[in-house]
Amino acid sequence: MTECKDKNCPKHGNIKVRGNVFTGKVISDKGNKTITIERILTKKIPKYERYKKIRSKITAHNPKCINAQEGNKVKIGETRRISKTKSFVVLEVESNESD
């Protein structure tokens, strides 16, 4: 395997992961070094004593050495702002799920 030269890679670069760490499913990998992750959260509505599903989309930096694909379950960590919409970076691919 070739050495990773990405300065925003959490393993080989000089970017620090701090703050929240989430897991989610990759729904798009069309961007250049960018993926979109979807998280499904449950929120309680006290008035009706029911739960509501909420979807959250997060864009994250995808280094070439990790290379997460669409359908994978990944762990992402919060970091400094990388671009206008990206402030998360992929830490690892947890499982390869293909629908």
PyMOL commands that set and color helices and strands:
alter all, ss='L'
color gray80, all
select strands_A, chain A and resi 21-31+34-45+50-61+72-78+88-96
alter strands_A, ss='S'
color yellow, strands_A
deselect
rebuild
show_as cartoon
